[in-house]
Structure formats: C-alpha cells, structure tokens
Amino acid sequence: MSATDLHHQPTDAPPQRDKHTHAMAHNAEPHSDPHAAYYAARASEYDVSVGYGTPLVERHLASLQARLQANLKGHDALELACGTGYWTHVAAATARSILATDRDAASLALAQARMASSDHVRCQHADAYSLDGVSGPFSAAFALFWWSHMPKSKIPAFLSTLHSKLAPGAQVVFADQLPYEWRGNRHFDDEGNLLEERALLDGTRFEIVKNFPTEAELAGLLAGTVDDLVYSTGAEGRWWMISYRTASCA
Ligand SMILES: C[S@@+](CC[C@H](N)C(=O)[O-])C[C@H]1O[C@@H](n2cnc3c(N)ncnc32)[C@H](O)[C@@H]1O
C-alpha cells in the first residue's frame, strides 16, 4: 500500500519517490486545496488503503466502533467528513438518523451507495468548515479521522460553526490517529501544522496536514464550552477519541 492515512498500518511504505515527481497536490486541478485534491483522487482506493474490512484493522477498531455506537444510540446525528461511509455504517446501527456529509463528491457517492438500504441515513455535500446547507439542530455529531487534517488556526471557528448546528446538550464524538512512525517526508509549517507527503497507488503525490493533538491540546480547545469531556485511547495505541456534550441552556 502506497496510499494510506496509516489509520491502522504504521509500518506502511512511504510515498514512492520515482513516479509523478511533479504531481504534487497543487497540480491536481480542478482542486486548488491539496486536501480536497488528495481525497478526490483517493476515494476509490481509500477503503483498501486503510485496511477497512481486514481482520487486523477490524480488531484495532472494534472498541472504537462500540464506543461510537454507544455514544450515538437513539440520536439524530450529523456526521462530518464521512468519506466512503465506513463510520456512517457503524453509527447507523444505533443512531436514530444520520446526515452524513463530506466535501468530496466521489467519496460521498461511495457513502451513498454503502448506505443505500438504510432509510434513516441521508448523504449530503457539505464543507465541514462552513456547513452551508446543513440545517439542524442535531442531537449529536461525529467525525472520524478528520480532526488530524484541520490546520490548527481553523479549529476554533470549526467548533463554533459545528456547535451552532447542534441542540443544547448534544453529544459529540471525534476520533483520530495517535502518532505513528513515518518513513516519508514530513515537516512543520509556520503555524506548527505537521505536513505529510502522501502517495496514491499510481504514484501521484500530495502534501496534506496531519496533526496529532495531545489530550491537553484537545481539552484546551474545548475548555469552558462543553460538558462531560472524556478522552480515551485504544488499547493498541492506534487512536484517540473524545466525547463531550455541548453546553446546556441555562
Ligand atoms: C481521512 S478521510 C476520513 C473519512 C472517514 N471519516 C473515515 O474515517 O473513513 C478525510 C475526509 O475528509 C474529507 N474532507 C476534507 N476536507 C473537508 C472539508 N473541508 N469538509 C468536509 N469534508 C472534508 C475528505 O473528502 C475525506 O473524505
């Protein structure tokens, strides 16, 4: 596997260096945003590249699946950055309804196909930062393996936009990867975001934001605005998860 978020495969090969050496994300028209170009190009190979459905990855994700389902039980949930719908499908087992959103049309089409027989799930195009066209209020929200891709400067506005779509006391869940070893190129930008070079199966390379927030950083971002914040990690050291409730009305 040359294209991976390394969700669950920390020893994956780094990007190939001998192919498409000029095909960095900035060249991948029509997307001007490297992250958008990367996920648009990667949609069809995404599930295989992260190992969804394989015994090893399913074992690593089993307790995260269970926690997500417990948190969303009976809720009308908004999902951000749903990708191909893997976590939509997991959450749909207990949520009352889900509006699954993503900015990438190709990923969203795959999510729609995956959830076609689930009447309580809808898929809709939406940018996670603006949530334009998403009405609410929802009693819950969740986003898996999305947080790491947010530049640090965008997170406060992202949170306040998200919370504006939720009912008071709504349940929120985020989960993402813990730090892993990387043998490809990485460097920090001026605001301290880690930039990581990724390659698709055809060798096309992209550079994307891949941050690893600490428990203290997450708590600092949410301090004073949410209740019942809980941070946990998977036993295998692959992922972190936070759950909290948005502030209740006084
Ligand atoms: C690492 S994938 C995670 C997908 C899915 N949640 C999962 O864990 O399988 C990141 C997703 O974020 C989406 N994405 C990137 N930027 C976005 C944005 N600004 N708004 C909404 N989705 C975005 C990508 O299209 C991609 O589907």
The ligand as a Gaussian input file, in Angstrom:
#p B3LYP/6-31G(d) Opt

LIG

0 1
 C       -9.202000      10.676000       6.365000
 S      -10.719000      10.848000       5.466000
 C      -11.854000      10.247000       6.691000
 C      -13.094000       9.673000       6.078000
 C      -13.967000       8.889000       7.051000
 N      -14.428000       9.710000       8.148000
 C      -13.229000       7.675000       7.575000
 O      -12.679000       7.727000       8.677000
 O      -13.201000       6.652000       6.860000
 C      -10.973000      12.553000       5.465000
 C      -12.242000      13.001000       4.737000
 O      -12.382000      14.394000       4.936000
 C      -12.989000      14.918000       3.774000
 N      -12.755000      16.353000       3.797000
 C      -11.605000      17.006000       3.595000
 N      -11.767000      18.328000       3.726000
 C      -13.094000      18.507000       4.003000
 C      -13.887000      19.644000       4.265000
 N      -13.356000      20.881000       4.281000
 N      -15.191000      19.472000       4.527000
 C      -15.738000      18.226000       4.523000
 N      -15.036000      17.109000       4.287000
 C      -13.725000      17.255000       4.032000
 C      -12.333000      14.195000       2.648000
 O      -13.074000      14.309000       1.454000
 C      -12.272000      12.790000       3.234000
 O      -13.434000      12.064000       2.871000

